[in-house]
Amino acid sequence: MRRLLNTLYITTPEAYLAKEGQNILVRVDDEVKFRIPVHNLEGIICFGYSGASPAAMELCCESGVALTFLTAHGRFLGRVTGKVSGNVLLRRQQYRMADDVKESARIASRIIGAKIVNCRTVLRRAISDHAGSIDREAVAAGVDDMSRALRHLAAATSLDQVRGIEGEAAHIYFACFDHLIVAQKEHFSLNGRVRRPPTDNTNALLSFIYTLLAHDIGAALEAVGLDPQVGYLHRDRPGRLGLALDLMEEFRPYLADRLVLSLINRKQITEKGFRKKESGAVIMEDDTRKAVLTAWQKRKQEEVNHPFLSEKIPVGLLPYSQAMLLARHLRGDLDDYPPFFWK
């Protein structure tokens, strides 16, 4: 299994990335603030305007370190990567299966099945952990509805049917999500998922962590030789990482949503870390963004028993393990794609 490396997050607008030997330097006003060997890095994510020397970019490309640029508030701008890795025969098979609507529906159904199961587990855990402080009946009804969605999914034969069931399950899940927030309710509530732009603190937090997750999954897919843009549930659209968005579905509840709930319920973040713009969009302040990034990194260091691999791995390697299993399925080494189920 691959070794879990680090992701370097650059949040200082005045930061500049430079190279010194096989090290990446972070400079602010010509002063070196941080130095790290490139072989210890998985990726670099820059928030806001961060310059990078051509030499630093070259070193990242040669070392397989993805260099990603986001706006100060987490919107994706672009990514610098090296040459395409992996076997061209694997990518050709990926494309052939994406062109086959029945195969696409089958893989999409597996992914969405895992998403619904993992969402249901989030709800069940809330009933177990917060039985006295949540609307238990409402959440239990959501659990039953999710189980019903799984039965419908088992009979789905087309992508449109899979998408319809996924949309219904997502509506059920997020209708229950507000019940799972048991602290700071006056400042952190969720009356439906709002994406572009997020208009409340909870949606802003969800969107930010989803962006981090998308980066990790895109990098994992590239590492095993797959094309992150060609998906099965999310069809081709210029500039969209369709396959990364596919795999994100099974990880959202376990990796992102649980972290959001933990940050709010444990009061690791507060309403003071968010600001509403005149347009109605809610954005995070710098200190809150850094706190979320720290929590995200700590979460990735935790270990979990992988249900299919039957071994304990760092949470941060889950995207890579699933990318590897998908590649093995596409090669024909596995009869089906085994998604990640949280138990």
VOVEX-376640 format. One record per residue (C-alpha): x, y, z negated. Coordinates in nm, 3 decimals, always signed. Each point is the difference from the previous one (the first is absolute). Layout:
+---------+---------+---------+
!       u !       v !       w !
+---------+---------+---------+
!       X !       Y !       Z !
...
+---------+---------+---------+
//
This chain:
+---------+---------+---------+
!       u !       v !       w !
+---------+---------+---------+
!  +0.000 !  +0.000 !  +0.000 !
!  +0.118 !  +0.348 !  +0.083 !
!  +0.151 !  +0.214 !  -0.276 !
!  -0.210 !  +0.292 !  -0.122 !
!  +0.179 !  +0.322 !  +0.089 !
!  -0.074 !  +0.359 !  -0.095 !
!  -0.204 !  +0.269 !  +0.170 !
!  +0.145 !  +0.349 !  -0.037 !
!  -0.264 !  +0.272 !  -0.033 !
!  +0.105 !  +0.358 !  +0.082 !
!  -0.242 !  +0.251 !  -0.153 !
!  +0.218 !  +0.312 !  -0.020 !
!  -0.076 !  +0.221 !  +0.305 !
!  +0.357 !  +0.137 !  +0.009 !
!  +0.160 !  -0.346 !  +0.006 !
!  +0.227 !  -0.100 !  +0.287 !
!  +0.109 !  -0.356 !  +0.079 !
!  +0.362 !  -0.055 !  +0.095 !
!  +0.242 !  -0.288 !  +0.048 !
!  +0.326 !  -0.075 !  -0.178 !
!  +0.153 !  -0.330 !  +0.103 !
!  -0.271 !  -0.261 !  -0.059 !
!  -0.185 !  +0.224 !  -0.245 !
!  -0.306 !  +0.220 !  +0.039 !
!  +0.034 !  +0.335 !  -0.178 !
!  -0.279 !  +0.231 !  -0.109 !
!  +0.119 !  +0.359 !  -0.002 !
!  -0.178 !  +0.309 !  -0.131 !
!  +0.167 !  +0.335 !  +0.068 !
!  +0.323 !  -0.181 !  +0.101 !
!  +0.013 !  -0.183 !  -0.334 !
!  -0.016 !  -0.381 !  -0.001 !
!  -0.292 !  -0.096 !  -0.224 !
!  -0.014 !  -0.371 !  +0.077 !
!  +0.210 !  -0.265 !  +0.168 !
!  -0.096 !  -0.360 !  +0.086 !
!  +0.158 !  -0.274 !  +0.216 !
!  -0.214 !  -0.053 !  +0.308 !
!  +0.002 !  -0.378 !  -0.050 !
!  -0.204 !  +0.053 !  -0.319 !
!  -0.281 !  +0.170 !  +0.192 !
!  -0.312 !  -0.137 !  +0.163 !
!  -0.126 !  +0.338 !  +0.117 !
!  +0.006 !  +0.376 !  -0.053 !
!  -0.319 !  +0.206 !  -0.020 !
!  +0.024 !  +0.378 !  +0.023 !
!  -0.285 !  +0.224 !  -0.119 !
!  -0.018 !  +0.347 !  +0.146 !
!  +0.286 !  +0.147 !  +0.200 !
!  +0.318 !  -0.199 !  -0.061 !
!  +0.288 !  +0.026 !  +0.241 !
!  +0.218 !  -0.295 !  +0.096 !
!  +0.331 !  +0.001 !  +0.181 !
!  +0.036 !  -0.201 !  +0.323 !
!  +0.267 !  -0.207 !  -0.176 !
!  -0.240 !  -0.088 !  -0.283 !
!  -0.269 !  -0.098 !  +0.251 !
!  +0.251 !  -0.215 !  +0.190 !
!  +0.106 !  -0.178 !  -0.319 !
!  -0.365 !  -0.071 !  -0.089 !
!  -0.072 !  -0.135 !  +0.349 !
!  +0.307 !  -0.224 !  -0.001 !
!  -0.086 !  -0.130 !  -0.348 !
!  -0.369 !  -0.069 !  +0.066 !
!  -0.115 !  +0.271 !  -0.241 !
!  -0.323 !  +0.167 !  +0.114 !
!  +0.006 !  +0.379 !  -0.039 !
!  -0.357 !  +0.132 !  -0.032 !
!  -0.117 !  +0.361 !  -0.004 !
!  -0.326 !  +0.103 !  -0.170 !
!  -0.151 !  +0.339 !  -0.072 !
!  +0.031 !  +0.129 !  -0.355 !
!  -0.343 !  -0.150 !  -0.067 !
!  +0.064 !  -0.344 !  +0.147 !
!  -0.124 !  +0.021 !  +0.361 !
!  +0.211 !  -0.208 !  +0.236 !
!  +0.211 !  +0.196 !  +0.251 !
!  +0.244 !  -0.249 !  +0.149 !
!  +0.262 !  -0.266 !  -0.059 !
!  +0.357 !  -0.057 !  +0.119 !
!  +0.100 !  -0.365 !  +0.039 !
!  +0.275 !  -0.195 !  +0.175 !
!  -0.026 !  -0.246 !  +0.284 !
!  -0.292 !  -0.243 !  +0.011 !
!  +0.083 !  -0.312 !  -0.201 !
!  -0.128 !  -0.354 !  +0.017 !
!  -0.075 !  -0.244 !  +0.275 !
!  -0.169 !  +0.139 !  +0.312 !
!  -0.187 !  -0.330 !  +0.034 !
!  -0.164 !  +0.064 !  -0.337 !
!  -0.122 !  +0.343 !  +0.108 !
!  -0.127 !  -0.136 !  +0.331 !
!  -0.204 !  -0.257 !  -0.193 !
!  -0.126 !  +0.277 !  -0.229 !
!  -0.121 !  +0.194 !  +0.305 !
!  -0.162 !  -0.305 !  +0.161 !
!  -0.198 !  -0.078 !  -0.314 !
!  -0.102 !  +0.364 !  -0.036 !
!  -0.142 !  -0.017 !  +0.354 !
!  -0.207 !  -0.307 !  -0.095 !
!  -0.313 !  +0.132 !  -0.173 !
!  -0.077 !  -0.336 !  -0.165 !
!  +0.351 !  -0.032 !  -0.143 !
!  -0.013 !  +0.362 !  -0.114 !
!  -0.333 !  -0.060 !  -0.175 !
!  +0.140 !  -0.311 !  -0.171 !
!  +0.308 !  +0.179 !  -0.139 !
!  -0.203 !  +0.308 !  -0.091 !
!  -0.249 !  -0.220 !  -0.185 !
!  +0.279 !  -0.155 !  -0.207 !
!  +0.136 !  +0.343 !  -0.096 !
!  -0.341 !  +0.146 !  -0.086 !
!  -0.090 !  -0.311 !  -0.196 !
!  +0.305 !  +0.059 !  -0.220 !
!  -0.088 !  +0.369 !  -0.035 !
!  -0.351 !  -0.080 !  -0.121 !
!  +0.126 !  -0.267 !  -0.241 !
!  +0.261 !  +0.242 !  -0.141 !
!  -0.257 !  +0.280 !  -0.033 !
!  -0.229 !  -0.241 !  -0.183 !
!  +0.286 !  -0.090 !  -0.234 !
!  +0.054 !  +0.369 !  -0.081 !
!  -0.368 !  +0.023 !  -0.100 !
!  +0.014 !  -0.321 !  -0.202 !
!  +0.312 !  +0.116 !  -0.185 !
!  -0.177 !  +0.325 !  -0.087 !
!  -0.291 !  -0.192 !  -0.151 !
!  +0.245 !  -0.207 !  -0.203 !
!  +0.222 !  +0.288 !  -0.113 !
!  -0.258 !  +0.278 !  -0.050 !
!  -0.326 !  -0.180 !  -0.070 !
!  -0.096 !  +0.247 !  -0.272 !
!  +0.076 !  +0.317 !  +0.193 !
!  -0.134 !  -0.061 !  +0.351 !
!  -0.341 !  -0.067 !  +0.153 !
!  +0.044 !  -0.375 !  -0.008 !
!  -0.323 !  -0.076 !  +0.186 !
!  +0.083 !  +0.232 !  +0.289 !
!  +0.350 !  -0.143 !  +0.041 !
!  -0.126 !  -0.360 !  -0.033 !
!  -0.254 !  +0.074 !  +0.275 !
!  +0.290 !  +0.121 !  +0.213 !
!  +0.182 !  -0.328 !  -0.063 !
!  -0.307 !  -0.193 !  +0.118 !
!  -0.030 !  +0.218 !  +0.311 !
!  +0.366 !  -0.059 !  +0.083 !
!  -0.053 !  -0.376 !  -0.030 !
!  -0.293 !  +0.030 !  +0.238 !
!  +0.220 !  +0.195 !  +0.245 !
!  +0.252 !  -0.284 !  -0.007 !
!  -0.269 !  -0.250 !  +0.097 !
!  -0.104 !  +0.220 !  +0.290 !
!  +0.362 !  +0.036 !  +0.106 !
!  +0.038 !  -0.379 !  +0.021 !
!  -0.263 !  -0.001 !  +0.274 !
!  +0.140 !  +0.298 !  +0.194 !
!  +0.125 !  -0.078 !  +0.351 !
!  +0.080 !  +0.343 !  +0.146 !
!  +0.208 !  +0.301 !  -0.091 !
!  -0.310 !  +0.219 !  -0.018 !
!  -0.152 !  -0.237 !  -0.255 !
!  +0.321 !  -0.003 !  -0.205 !
!  +0.016 !  +0.381 !  +0.008 !
!  -0.364 !  +0.029 !  -0.102 !
!  +0.049 !  -0.230 !  -0.300 !
!  +0.320 !  +0.180 !  -0.099 !
!  -0.178 !  +0.335 !  +0.012 !
!  -0.287 !  -0.129 !  -0.212 !
!  +0.238 !  -0.155 !  -0.255 !
!  +0.205 !  +0.322 !  -0.019 !
!  -0.318 !  +0.200 !  -0.068 !
!  -0.096 !  -0.239 !  -0.281 !
!  +0.348 !  +0.010 !  -0.150 !
!  +0.039 !  +0.378 !  -0.003 !
!  -0.354 !  +0.038 !  -0.135 !
!  +0.126 !  -0.194 !  -0.304 !
!  +0.341 !  +0.168 !  -0.016 !
!  -0.119 !  +0.298 !  -0.201 !
!  -0.113 !  -0.239 !  -0.276 !
!  +0.359 !  -0.125 !  -0.030 !
!  +0.126 !  +0.347 !  -0.096 !
!  -0.036 !  +0.004 !  -0.378 !
!  +0.206 !  +0.310 !  -0.087 !
!  +0.006 !  +0.362 !  +0.117 !
!  -0.338 !  -0.052 !  +0.169 !
!  -0.066 !  +0.373 !  +0.028 !
!  +0.305 !  +0.040 !  +0.224 !
!  +0.036 !  -0.342 !  +0.164 !
!  -0.317 !  -0.139 !  +0.150 !
!  -0.067 !  -0.161 !  +0.336 !
!  -0.322 !  +0.059 !  +0.188 !
!  +0.108 !  -0.181 !  +0.315 !
!  +0.324 !  -0.024 !  +0.195 !
!  +0.100 !  +0.328 !  +0.168 !
!  +0.318 !  -0.014 !  +0.210 !
!  +0.075 !  +0.295 !  +0.226 !
!  +0.042 !  +0.204 !  -0.203 !
!  -0.063 !  -0.139 !  -0.349 !
!  -0.233 !  +0.236 !  -0.187 !
!  +0.046 !  -0.122 !  -0.358 !
!  +0.285 !  -0.110 !  -0.225 !
!  -0.068 !  -0.373 !  +0.021 !
!  -0.021 !  -0.005 !  +0.380 !
!  +0.321 !  +0.204 !  +0.022 !
!  +0.175 !  -0.256 !  -0.219 !
!  -0.134 !  -0.295 !  +0.199 !
!  +0.103 !  +0.155 !  +0.333 !
!  +0.350 !  +0.076 !  -0.124 !
!  +0.065 !  -0.354 !  -0.124 !
!  -0.151 !  -0.149 !  +0.316 !
!  +0.255 !  +0.203 !  +0.197 !
!  +0.284 !  -0.151 !  -0.205 !
!  -0.143 !  -0.348 !  +0.052 !
!  -0.029 !  +0.052 !  +0.376 !
!  +0.368 !  +0.096 !  +0.018 !
!  +0.109 !  -0.314 !  -0.186 !
!  -0.213 !  -0.229 !  +0.215 !
!  +0.113 !  +0.161 !  +0.327 !
!  +0.364 !  -0.046 !  -0.103 !
!  -0.065 !  -0.364 !  -0.098 !
!  -0.159 !  -0.079 !  +0.336 !
!  +0.294 !  +0.151 !  +0.184 !
!  +0.240 !  -0.199 !  -0.219 !
!  -0.146 !  -0.333 !  +0.112 !
!  -0.015 !  +0.105 !  +0.367 !
!  -0.370 !  +0.086 !  +0.037 !
!  -0.139 !  +0.314 !  +0.164 !
!  -0.179 !  +0.205 !  -0.271 !
!  -0.217 !  +0.174 !  +0.261 !
!  -0.175 !  -0.307 !  +0.147 !
!  -0.266 !  -0.124 !  -0.240 !
!  -0.294 !  -0.236 !  -0.001 !
!  -0.263 !  +0.180 !  -0.207 !
!  +0.126 !  +0.351 !  +0.083 !
!  +0.018 !  +0.014 !  +0.378 !
!  +0.255 !  +0.194 !  +0.205 !
!  +0.005 !  +0.375 !  -0.039 !
!  +0.301 !  +0.218 !  +0.090 !
!  +0.203 !  +0.079 !  -0.309 !
!  -0.195 !  -0.231 !  -0.231 !
!  +0.174 !  -0.287 !  -0.179 !
!  -0.285 !  -0.246 !  +0.059 !
!  +0.166 !  -0.312 !  -0.140 !
!  +0.127 !  +0.187 !  -0.306 !
!  -0.355 !  +0.120 !  -0.065 !
!  -0.120 !  -0.359 !  +0.040 !
!  +0.230 !  -0.137 !  -0.269 !
!  -0.072 !  +0.299 !  -0.223 !
!  -0.357 !  -0.120 !  -0.042 !
!  +0.091 !  -0.300 !  -0.214 !
!  +0.239 !  +0.209 !  -0.213 !
!  -0.208 !  +0.312 !  -0.068 !
!  -0.185 !  -0.140 !  -0.305 !
!  +0.298 !  -0.170 !  -0.163 !
!  +0.282 !  +0.245 !  +0.070 !
!  -0.166 !  +0.339 !  +0.044 !
!  -0.342 !  +0.009 !  -0.170 !
!  +0.122 !  -0.163 !  -0.322 !
!  +0.282 !  +0.252 !  -0.024 !
!  -0.243 !  +0.289 !  +0.049 !
!  -0.224 !  -0.130 !  -0.277 !
!  +0.296 !  -0.054 !  -0.231 !
!  +0.138 !  +0.352 !  +0.056 !
!  -0.338 !  +0.155 !  -0.076 !
!  -0.116 !  -0.222 !  -0.285 !
!  +0.335 !  +0.014 !  -0.180 !
!  +0.011 !  +0.377 !  +0.051 !
!  +0.338 !  -0.018 !  +0.172 !
!  -0.131 !  +0.274 !  +0.226 !
!  -0.249 !  +0.277 !  -0.076 !
!  -0.214 !  +0.248 !  +0.191 !
!  +0.274 !  +0.262 !  -0.041 !
!  +0.202 !  -0.183 !  +0.263 !
!  -0.251 !  +0.071 !  +0.279 !
!  -0.098 !  +0.312 !  +0.187 !
!  -0.297 !  +0.072 !  +0.227 !
!  +0.069 !  +0.211 !  +0.309 !
!  -0.241 !  +0.249 !  +0.153 !
!  -0.088 !  -0.258 !  +0.264 !
!  -0.125 !  -0.237 !  -0.272 !
!  +0.291 !  -0.243 !  +0.034 !
!  +0.158 !  -0.119 !  -0.324 !
!  +0.378 !  -0.038 !  -0.017 !
!  +0.243 !  -0.118 !  -0.266 !
!  +0.254 !  +0.225 !  -0.165 !
!  +0.368 !  -0.096 !  +0.017 !
!  +0.029 !  -0.131 !  -0.357 !
!  -0.301 !  -0.226 !  +0.042 !
!  +0.128 !  -0.131 !  +0.332 !
!  +0.332 !  -0.088 !  -0.165 !
!  -0.182 !  -0.176 !  -0.286 !
!  -0.201 !  -0.205 !  +0.248 !
!  +0.313 !  -0.092 !  +0.196 !
!  +0.171 !  -0.113 !  -0.321 !
!  -0.300 !  -0.216 !  -0.093 !
!  -0.011 !  -0.143 !  +0.353 !
!  +0.365 !  -0.101 !  -0.018 !
!  -0.047 !  -0.160 !  -0.341 !
!  -0.301 !  -0.191 !  +0.126 !
!  +0.207 !  -0.143 !  +0.285 !
!  +0.257 !  -0.132 !  -0.247 !
!  -0.258 !  -0.215 !  -0.180 !
!  -0.022 !  -0.369 !  +0.091 !
!  -0.294 !  -0.205 !  +0.121 !
!  -0.051 !  -0.366 !  +0.081 !
!  -0.064 !  -0.023 !  +0.372 !
!  -0.295 !  -0.240 !  +0.047 !
!  +0.119 !  -0.143 !  +0.331 !
!  +0.377 !  +0.003 !  -0.045 !
!  -0.037 !  -0.133 !  -0.356 !
!  +0.284 !  +0.213 !  -0.130 !
!  +0.041 !  +0.314 !  -0.207 !
!  +0.098 !  +0.306 !  +0.203 !
!  +0.015 !  +0.377 !  -0.063 !
!  -0.325 !  +0.177 !  +0.085 !
!  +0.196 !  +0.222 !  +0.239 !
!  +0.078 !  -0.305 !  +0.216 !
!  -0.364 !  -0.090 !  +0.057 !
!  -0.022 !  +0.199 !  +0.327 !
!  +0.312 !  -0.177 !  +0.128 !
!  -0.126 !  -0.344 !  -0.106 !
!  -0.330 !  +0.050 !  +0.180 !
!  +0.173 !  +0.138 !  +0.311 !
!  +0.223 !  -0.308 !  -0.001 !
!  -0.298 !  -0.236 !  -0.037 !
!  -0.185 !  +0.175 !  +0.283 !
!  +0.308 !  -0.034 !  +0.221 !
!  +0.022 !  -0.371 !  -0.083 !
!  -0.364 !  -0.044 !  +0.095 !
!  +0.046 !  +0.181 !  +0.330 !
!  +0.301 !  -0.222 !  +0.078 !
!  -0.213 !  -0.308 !  -0.066 !
!  +0.182 !  -0.106 !  -0.318 !
!  -0.322 !  +0.045 !  -0.202 !
!  -0.344 !  -0.107 !  +0.118 !
!  -0.162 !  +0.312 !  -0.144 !
!  +0.098 !  +0.328 !  -0.159 !
!  -0.008 !  -0.026 !  -0.382 !
!  -0.091 !  +0.344 !  -0.138 !
!  +0.083 !  +0.116 !  -0.351 !
!  -0.264 !  -0.084 !  -0.260 !
!  +0.030 !  +0.156 !  -0.343 !
!  -0.094 !  -0.249 !  -0.270 !
+---------+---------+---------+
//
